[in-house]
Amino acid sequence: MTEKHSASWARIEVVQRSKGQSAVARAAYHLATRLFDERRQEWHDYSAKGGVEVVGIFGWRNRDAGDLWNAAERAEKNKGNGAWKKSAQTAREMRIALPIEIPDGDLKRLLRGYAMWLHERYGVAVQVAVHEPPREGSQNRHVHILMTTRRVEASSETGLGKKVRELDDRSSPGPDKNGRPRPSRGSQEVRAMRDEWTTRVNRALDKSGSQRGRVDMRSHRERAEAGVAPPMRKTTHLGPARAAAARKHYRAVAEAEAAGKPAPDAPAWLSRMQRDADLNRQLRGLWEEAMWEVTKHRSRDEDDQAEEILAMLGGMVMAFLKPAAKAAVEEKSVPAKLPPEDPERAKMRAEFEIGIDPEDPAVGKELDTEKRGWIEVEPEPPQRVRTRGS
């Protein structure tokens, strides 16, 4: 079994004008540069931001970011009166964690190859920029890949033509043999993007000789069904507010123990998460022991014994997981009152435009990898300088 690399994290978003977002502003932030937004008639200046390595712009006529993203904005106008469409989607963004052990030269080749794959598959223009870890000691190196929502078309007035509708398709083609809805075309394309990235990045990891495992963008449930990960009880993602509350509780417990006083009771939601974590540790231990036995029997060509162990393991796991549905209902029916977000974490969220730091040990590392479609974006980061005029 190959260990799952900690960089197995990705997020896909849509830049939506209806939420006050701009493709030009997003591009300026990604590139740490200053771009003029023709639609808003203002500058977006992130040139003071450091830690950005621009890989390039692919599939566009002049590789100029200002020209590209202003064209993406101009392409979203009403044909009748030329007014800006209020609900237009002007760009798609992929944000992907990067393994730190891949050398810079190989990393750039990897990203250029993936950008050209996206361009050739969907006909879009692609911008790529790497952001280094936001703080010392962090391994949260990640890449921002910004794509147009329209195909590049040289004969068009804006340089962009038809929408890439296969990425917008969310309708199921019908049920499968088990009666479950089949994934939509958009979901299949998201999976294709993840699979292509997985293949390319693991090839680079193999070349680097990394011993930290391999990237796997499948959800834990998919990995468990494939037999490469232990079945686990589904847990609730902490989020920054609850992560801060949990750290505060653990500090209070340590202080009470040091003073010889009774430890404070944990909030109900934290107690449930602790019980789930304990159960998952037991499941992992059970699974690893069973896998060792299965490997031993198969090495002796004792396939029948190996299959019996797997069947017994499956039954025991199902017995463990039965209470999960009830716990999920309880979690939804008792909303928790959360404390204010930690100021340091709020500053990080605003500056680096990430919902969760996947390297934070207090939170899950599979953020959004279970999504099967496009998700809504958070507000754009605050602009450093915004002045009117040219």
N, C-alpha and C positions, 0 to 999 in steps of 0.2 A: 504494500500500500504506500502511495506517495503522500507525504504530508502536504497540507494546504498552505500555500504561501500567504503571509500576512498582507500582501499587496493584492489580494483577491477582492477588490472593491471597485465599484463603478457606479456612476450616476448619469442618467440621461434626462435632459430638461428641454423645455421649449421657451424661447424668448417671446413674450406676448405683449403686444402693444396695449391691450386692454388693461394690463396691470401696470402701465406706466413705464414699461421697459423699452430699451432701445438696443438694437444690434450694434450700433456705433459705440455706445457707452460700454457694452459688454466687451467688445473687441479692444477698446482702449485699456480697460482693466486687465484683460488677459495679457496684452503686450507691454503693459507698463509704459504707455506712451500718451501722446496728446493728439486727439482727433476732433475735427469739427463735425458736428451733427447738423446736416442741412435741414432736416425736418424740424428739429427743435431750435435751430439757429443759436446754438451754444457749443462751447468747447467742453470736452471731457478730458481732464488732465490727470493722469496717473504716472507721470514721468518721474516722480520722486520715489515711486515704489521700487524696491530692490528685489533680488532673488528671482529674476525672471530670465529664462533663456528662450529666445524666439527661435523656433525651428523653421518656420516659413509659412507661406501661403501657396496653395496648390490648386491648379485648375482654373486660375483666373488670369485675365488678359495681361495685366501689368504687375501682379503681385503687390499691389498697393492697398493697404488695409482701409484707408479712408475712402478710396474709390470703391472698393468691394462692398463695404457695409452700408455706405450711403446708397449704392445701387440696390442693395437688398431692401432698404427702406423705400426707395422710389418705386420699386416693383409692386409695392402694396398700396396702390392708389385705385380709386374708383374710375372705371373707364368713361363713365358719363360726364362727370363734372371735374375729374382730376383731384378730388379731395382725398386726404389720407384715410385709409380704412381704419376704423377705430378698433376693430377686433383682430387685426392681422397678426400672424405669427411670422416673424422675420428671420429667425435663426434657430438652429438646434445645437445644443451643447452636450458634449460628452466630457465628463470629468472622471479620470481614471488614476488610481494609485499606481505608482511606479516602483519596481524593486530597486533598491539603492545599490545593489551589487553589480548591476549591468554597467559596463564602462560607458563614458559619454559618447564615444564614437559609435559604438554599437547601438546605444539608445537612440541617437539621432537617425541612424539608418532604419531602425525598427519603426520609429514614428513616421518617417517619410514614406516608408513602404505602406504603412497602414493608412496614411492620409491618401495616398494614390489609389489604394484599394477602395476606399470610400468614394473617391471621385469617379472611378471607373464603374463602380456598381450602381451609383445613384445619379451620376452626372452633376454633382454639386461642387461648389468651390469650398475649400477646406483651409482653415487657419489653425496652426498648432503652436502652443507655447507651454513650456515646462515651468512650473513654480517649485522652487526649492522649499525645504521644510521651513515653517514659519518661525520656529524658535530652536535654540540650541538643544541638542539631544533628541529632537524629534526626527522620526524617519518618514514623516508624511510628505514625501516628494510625490507630486502629482502633475498630470498634464491636462490642459484645457484644449479641447478640440471643438472648434466652432464651425458649423456647416450652414450653408444657405438652405432655405426650405424650397428653393426653386432650382431647376437645372440650368446650367450655364448654356447660353444660346447666343452665339456671336451676332446673329442677325437681329436680335431684339434690341429695342431702343435702350433698355437698361443693361443689356448684357445677360439678362436672366429670363428664362422662359417659363415652362409649365411647372406646376407644383409637383413635388415627389409624393404622389398620393398613396403609394404603397406603404409609406411610413405613417400615414394618417388613418389607415384602415383599421378599425377596431371591431368590426363585425365578425362573428364566428361563422365559418362556412357550414356549420351544422354539428350534430352530436357524433361522437365516436362510437365504437362498438359497445362501450360500457355506458352509453347515455350521457357522457360528459361533453360539454361544448368544446369543439376543437379550437385551438388558438387562432386568433385573427391574423391577417397578413402582416399587420403592423407588429404584432407580438413575434411572429416568425422572423421578421427582419431584425428586431432587437436581439433575438437569440443569435442570428447570423453574425451580427456585429460583435457580440460577446465571444462567440466561438472563434471568429477570425482573430480577434485580439489575443485570446487564450493560446491559440496555436503559435502565433508569432512571438509573443512574449516568452513562452516556455522554450521555444527554440533558442532565444537569446540567453535565457537562464542556463540551458544546457551548455551553450558555448562558453559561458562565464564560469562554469564549474560550481555553481551555487549549491550549497547543501541545506538551504532553508526551505525546501519543498518547491512545489510548482503552483502556479496560478490556476485557480479553478473558479469560474464565475457561476457555477451552478449553485442553487440554494442548498441548504443543508438537507432538506427533504429529498431533493433530487439525488444528492450524493448518497444518502442512506438507502434510497430505493435501488441505486446502482451497486450497493454493497461495498462502497469505499469509505463510508463514514458510519459511526454508530448512530442508531436512531436516538433522537433527543426530544424531550418535552419542549414544546414551543414556549419561548419566553418573550416577555414584553421588552421592547427597546427602551432603555433608560431615558435617553435625552439629557440635555445639559442640566435642566433644573433638578430632575430626580438624582442624577449623578452627584450634583453638589449636595443635595439633601442626604444621600447615602454617606458621602465622605464626612459630613458634619456629624451624623449619628455615630459612625465608627470612632471619630475623635472623642465624642462624649463618652462612649463606652470605655475607651482606653484611659481617659482621665478619671473616670469613676473607679476603675480597677486599680489604678495607681494610688488613689486616695483611700482605698479600702471600702468604698461605698457600693451599694447595689447599682448594677448597670441599668440605664434607662431602657424601657421597652422599645423595640423597633416598630416603625409604622407598619400597618397591616400589609401594604403593598410590598414593603421591603422584606417582611417575613415570608411572604409567598415566593418572592424571587429567590430568597435564600434556600427555601425548601426545594424549589425547582432546580437550583444549581446543585444542591446535594444529590438529588435524584439523578441529574444528568451525569454527575461524576460516577455514580454507581453504575449507570447504564454504560458509560464509556469503559469502565473497568471490566464489566461483564462481556461487552462486545470484544474488547481486545483479547481477553482470555479465550473466548470462543474462537476468534480468528486464529489464534496461535494453535489451538487444537485442530481446526480445520486444515491449516497449512501442514501440520504434522501428518494428519491422515492422508492428505492428498499426495504428499511426498512419498508415501508408501503405497500409492495407488489404491487406497481404501476410500473410494469415492462415496460408497453407501454410508459409511460412518460419518463422513464429512457432511453429507446432506442431512442426516439425522440431527447433527448438532445445530446446523443452520435452522432447521424447522423448530427445534426446541427453543432456540434463541428468539425466533420470531414470536412464538407464543408467549414467552416470558416478557418480552418487550411490550407486546400489546396489553398485557395485564398491568404493566407499569403505567402505560399511557392513558388508560381509561379515564382517570379523574381529570385529565387535561381540559376537556370540554367544559366541565362544571367550573373549574378554576377560571377559565376565560370569561364565562358569564358573570362570575362574581367580580372580576376585574372591571368589566364594563359598567356594572350596576352600582359600584361604589366609587365615584370620581374622587380623586385625591386633590387636596388643596396644596399646591406646590409653592415653595418659597421663591423669592425673586432670584433671577439668574445671577450667578456669580459674575461680578464686574469684569474680571480678567477674561473669563470665557466669552462674555458678551462682546468684548473688544476684539477677540480673535475671530469670532463669527462675522463681525462687521468688516474687519480688515481683509480677511482671506475668503470671504463669500463661500464658506462651507457650512453645511448644517451640522455636521458632527465630524470630529477628528477621529478617523478610524484607528489611529494609534493610541488613543486614550484607553487605558486599561479598564476604565469604569464603564465603558459602553461596548455594544456589540460591534463586530467587525464585518458583518455581512449586510451593511446598510444598502437597501434598495436592490440587492441582487435578486430578490424574489419577485420584483416587479415584472410585469409582462407587457407594459406599455409605457407611453411617455408620462412623466409626472410633472406637476406644476412646480415652478421655480419659486425661490424666495425673492424678496425685494433686492434690487441691485444694491451693491455696496455704496456708501456715501461717496460722492465725488469730491476729489481734493480741490479742484478749481473748476468753476462753471461761470463763464463770462459770456455775455451776449456780443454779437458782432463777429467779424471775420478776423 
